[in-house]
Amino acid sequence: MMQAPRPLPQSLLSQRATGEAAAAEVQQVADYLAELMRGIHGYNWNILIDHQVRFIMIAAEGERKPS
């Protein structure tokens, strides 16, 4: 019979919480930047954040219409 996993030490839990809070802040900043871009250029803006490869992309949906 398998034993239940031991709980994480408090130091690791607080590091994880800090990391999750920082990731949430990064998402909020990206959302804000996408809103600014929408205000300037129109369009909807997609956000891709990949913490594993340390990559953030904010790109407009669709093609730009000629003026």
Number of C-alpha atoms within 10 A of each C-alpha: 3 4 5 6 6 6 7 9 8 9 9 10 12 12 11 12 12 12 12 12 12 12 14 12 12 14 16 12 12 19 16 12 15 20 16 13 17 14 11 9 12 13 17 15 19 13 16 12 15 10 9 6 7 7 9 14 12 15 14 17 11 9 7 10 5 4 3
